[in-house]
Amino acid sequence: MPLVTITIPTGVDLGSASFWLFLLVGLIAGFLASHFVQGHGGGLLVDLLAGVVGSFVGHWLAALIGISVGTGLLPQLITAFVGALILLLVVRGLTGGLRRRRT
């Protein structure tokens, strides 16, 4: 019995509202997590990437420890935020900082 089952869709409908909502939630979660970790955003692409990947990380971790996330916008946003936060903290720990400012 596998620990994690991942289902990969065969096609993504770019016109569906759920796809755009998923990206919007990822962008908001990444933006909030970037501000929390760095004190400023990482830019549109970095925030979007952190939020979308963080959403997968958050849902995977929740399933791994047995937490039911539920449905709706707020639970999805919270899960994506926590996942993005963990992702950014791990990246920061591995690289010594996401982006160092010059003084």
Buried (B, 14 or more C-beta within 10 A) or exposed (E): EEEEEEEEEEEEEEEEEEEEEBBBBBBBBBBBBBEEBBEEBBEEEBBBBBBBBBBBBBBBBBBEEEEEBEEEEEEBBBBBBBBBBBBBBEEBEEEEEBEEEEE
